[in-house]
């Protein structure tokens, strides 16, 4: 890779900075407290499969764009039906569980440290409203938080990453996209952004063919590597 000179850091949010499955899992437990752990995992998988499938349909042109709020409500209804819960209030509460996601243990301190050196941009597939609420719940620090809703599509469509490029006012190669999902970083690379993979238990690990600029164990490790890279580059 060429020398790493970065003017701003762009972060994926769901999975990278917050534990999305943990929040949905907690919502399912509240929906049906009698469910055992294996059944909760089955319902969590049902939720995740619906979101992934419908986002792909939108990306492929098989469905008009809808916000993540709509997809979450659909997923909540599917899970509630499978769990045998018909209470509309309980279903509505489950649909909002994606806005109550716990941060990873290193997230808040890591963002604070990085914010001392770089403008930080959040870039999420979550809707504007969901992003606002999950940022507040998890205590995430940004200089700017951008939703894919503004591009009316979902990552890894290049239009979403272009939002960060436009807001930063810098060329793509001066931005570092950070994510726990290799597919997300590949999408950023398609527009020319530099990339950093951060390992998370719920992420999408890199393939042997992936060539990312940095690979970090957590945000502290990422900050250490950026300190070194920026120091070497002057």
C-alpha positions as CSV (number, residue, x, y, z in Angstrom):
1,X,0.0,0.0,0.0
2,X,1.1,3.6,-0.6
3,X,1.8,5.9,2.3
4,X,-1.3,6.4,4.5
5,X,-2.2,10.1,4.8
6,X,-5.6,10.6,6.3
7,X,-7.7,13.8,6.8
8,X,-10.8,12.2,8.3
9,X,-12.0,8.8,9.5
10,X,-15.3,7.3,8.5
11,X,-16.9,4.7,10.7
12,X,-19.5,2.0,10.0
13,X,-21.8,1.9,13.0
14,X,-23.8,-1.3,13.2
15,X,-21.6,-4.2,14.2
16,X,-18.5,-2.1,14.1
17,X,-19.2,0.3,17.0
18,X,-22.3,-1.3,18.6
19,X,-23.3,-4.9,19.1
20,X,-26.3,-5.1,16.9
21,X,-27.2,-8.8,17.6
22,X,-27.1,-8.2,21.4
23,X,-29.7,-5.4,21.1
24,X,-32.1,-7.3,18.9
25,X,-31.6,-10.4,21.1
26,X,-32.6,-8.3,24.2
27,X,-35.7,-7.0,22.3
28,X,-36.8,-10.6,21.6
29,X,-36.3,-11.6,25.2
30,X,-38.6,-8.7,26.2
31,X,-41.1,-9.7,23.6
32,X,-41.4,-13.3,24.9
33,X,-39.6,-13.8,28.2
34,X,-40.4,-17.6,28.2
35,X,-38.3,-18.3,25.2
36,X,-35.1,-20.4,25.7
37,X,-31.8,-19.3,24.3
38,X,-31.8,-21.6,21.2
39,X,-35.2,-20.3,20.2
40,X,-34.1,-16.7,20.7
41,X,-31.1,-17.4,18.4
42,X,-33.5,-18.8,15.7
43,X,-35.6,-15.7,15.9
44,X,-32.6,-13.4,15.8
45,X,-31.5,-15.2,12.6
46,X,-35.0,-14.8,11.1
47,X,-34.7,-11.0,11.8
48,X,-31.2,-10.8,10.3
49,X,-32.1,-12.8,7.2
50,X,-35.1,-10.6,6.5
51,X,-33.0,-7.4,6.8
52,X,-30.2,-8.8,4.6
53,X,-32.6,-10.1,2.0
54,X,-34.6,-6.9,1.6
55,X,-31.6,-4.7,1.5
56,X,-30.2,-6.9,-1.3
57,X,-33.5,-6.6,-3.1
58,X,-33.4,-2.8,-2.9
59,X,-29.8,-2.8,-4.1
60,X,-30.7,-5.1,-7.0
61,X,-33.7,-3.0,-8.0
62,X,-36.2,-5.6,-7.0
63,X,-37.8,-3.3,-4.4
64,X,-38.2,0.4,-4.2
65,X,-36.1,2.1,-1.5
66,X,-37.5,2.1,2.1
67,X,-35.8,3.2,5.2
68,X,-34.3,0.8,7.8
69,X,-37.3,1.7,10.0
70,X,-39.7,0.0,7.6
71,X,-37.4,-3.1,7.4
72,X,-37.2,-3.2,11.2
73,X,-41.0,-3.1,11.5
74,X,-41.3,-5.9,9.0
75,X,-38.7,-8.0,10.8
76,X,-40.4,-7.4,14.1
77,X,-43.7,-8.6,12.8
78,X,-42.1,-11.8,11.4
79,X,-40.4,-12.5,14.7
80,X,-43.5,-11.8,16.7
81,X,-45.6,-14.0,14.5
82,X,-43.0,-16.8,14.8
83,X,-43.0,-16.4,18.6
84,X,-46.8,-16.4,18.8
85,X,-47.1,-12.8,20.1
86,X,-49.9,-10.7,18.6
87,X,-49.8,-7.6,20.9
88,X,-49.2,-4.6,18.6
89,X,-47.5,-2.6,21.4
90,X,-45.0,-5.4,22.0
91,X,-44.3,-5.7,18.2
92,X,-43.8,-1.9,18.0
93,X,-41.3,-2.1,21.0
94,X,-39.4,-4.9,19.3
95,X,-39.1,-2.9,16.1
96,X,-37.3,-0.2,18.0
97,X,-34.8,-2.5,19.6
98,X,-32.4,-1.7,16.8
99,X,-32.0,1.8,18.3
100,X,-31.0,0.4,21.7
101,X,-27.7,-1.2,20.9
102,X,-24.8,-1.5,23.4
103,X,-21.4,-0.2,22.4
104,X,-18.4,-2.5,22.3
105,X,-16.2,-2.0,25.4
106,X,-13.6,-0.1,23.5
107,X,-15.9,2.1,21.4
108,X,-16.5,5.2,23.4
109,X,-12.9,5.7,24.6
110,X,-11.6,4.8,21.1
111,X,-13.8,7.4,19.4
112,X,-12.8,10.0,21.9
113,X,-9.1,9.3,21.3
114,X,-9.4,9.4,17.5
115,X,-11.5,12.5,17.7
116,X,-8.5,14.4,19.1
117,X,-6.7,13.9,15.8
118,X,-9.3,13.5,13.1
119,X,-12.8,14.6,12.1
120,X,-15.0,11.6,12.7
121,X,-17.9,10.7,10.3
122,X,-20.4,8.0,11.1
123,X,-21.8,6.4,8.0
124,X,-24.7,3.9,8.6
125,X,-27.4,2.0,6.8
126,X,-29.6,3.0,9.7
127,X,-32.2,5.7,9.0
128,X,-31.7,9.3,10.2
129,X,-34.0,8.9,13.1
130,X,-32.6,5.5,14.1
131,X,-29.1,6.8,13.8
132,X,-29.8,9.7,16.1
133,X,-31.3,7.5,18.8
134,X,-28.7,4.7,18.7
135,X,-25.9,7.3,18.8
136,X,-27.5,8.8,21.9
137,X,-28.1,5.4,23.5
138,X,-24.6,4.2,23.0
139,X,-22.9,7.5,23.7
140,X,-21.1,7.7,20.3
141,X,-19.1,10.8,19.5
142,X,-19.1,12.2,16.0
143,X,-18.3,15.4,14.2
144,X,-20.9,14.3,11.6
145,X,-23.3,11.3,11.4
146,X,-24.6,10.4,8.0
147,X,-27.4,8.0,7.1
148,X,-27.7,6.0,3.9
149,X,-31.3,7.4,3.9
150,X,-29.7,10.5,2.3
151,X,-28.7,8.5,-0.7
152,X,-31.9,6.4,-0.8
153,X,-30.0,3.2,-1.0
154,X,-27.8,1.0,1.2
155,X,-24.2,0.2,1.5
156,X,-22.3,-1.1,-0.3
157,X,-23.7,1.1,-3.0
158,X,-21.1,3.7,-3.9
159,X,-23.6,6.5,-3.5
160,X,-23.6,6.0,0.3
161,X,-19.8,6.4,0.6
162,X,-20.0,9.4,-1.7
163,X,-22.0,11.1,1.1
164,X,-18.9,11.0,3.3
165,X,-16.6,12.2,0.5
166,X,-19.0,15.2,-0.2
167,X,-19.3,16.2,3.4
168,X,-15.6,16.0,4.1
169,X,-14.7,18.1,1.1
170,X,-11.6,15.9,0.7
171,X,-10.7,13.4,-2.1
172,X,-11.6,9.8,-1.3
173,X,-8.1,8.7,-0.9
174,X,-7.7,11.1,2.1
175,X,-10.6,9.3,4.0
176,X,-10.2,6.1,6.0
177,X,-13.3,3.8,6.1
178,X,-13.3,1.7,9.3
179,X,-15.6,-1.3,9.5
180,X,-15.9,-4.8,10.9
181,X,-17.4,-6.0,7.6
182,X,-15.2,-6.8,4.7
183,X,-18.1,-6.3,2.3
184,X,-18.4,-2.7,3.6
185,X,-14.7,-2.0,3.1
186,X,-14.8,-3.4,-0.4
187,X,-17.6,-1.0,-1.2
188,X,-15.6,1.9,0.1
189,X,-12.6,0.8,-1.9
190,X,-14.7,0.9,-5.1
191,X,-14.9,4.7,-4.6
192,X,-11.2,5.1,-3.7
193,X,-11.4,5.4,0.1
194,X,-8.6,3.9,2.2
195,X,-9.7,1.1,4.5
196,X,-9.2,-0.4,8.0
197,X,-10.7,-3.6,9.2
198,X,-11.5,-3.9,12.9
199,X,-12.2,-7.3,14.2
200,X,-15.5,-7.9,16.0
201,X,-17.3,-11.1,17.0
202,X,-20.3,-10.3,14.7
203,X,-18.4,-8.9,11.7
204,X,-17.6,-10.2,8.2
205,X,-13.9,-11.3,8.3
206,X,-11.7,-10.4,5.3
207,X,-11.1,-13.0,2.6
208,X,-7.6,-14.0,1.7
209,X,-7.9,-11.8,-1.4
210,X,-8.8,-8.7,0.5
211,X,-6.1,-6.0,0.7
212,X,-7.0,-3.4,3.3
213,X,-4.7,-0.6,4.5
214,X,-4.9,-1.5,8.2
215,X,-6.2,-4.4,10.3
216,X,-6.8,-3.8,14.0
217,X,-7.9,-5.8,17.0
218,X,-9.9,-2.9,18.4
219,X,-10.1,0.9,18.3
220,X,-7.2,1.3,20.6
221,X,-5.1,-0.8,18.2
222,X,-6.4,1.2,15.3
223,X,-5.5,4.5,17.0
224,X,-2.0,3.2,17.7
225,X,-1.5,2.2,14.1
226,X,-2.8,5.6,12.9
227,X,-0.5,7.4,15.3
228,X,2.4,5.5,13.9
229,X,1.4,5.9,10.2
230,X,0.7,9.6,10.6
231,X,4.0,10.1,12.5
232,X,5.9,8.4,9.8
233,X,4.2,10.4,7.1
234,X,4.9,13.7,8.9
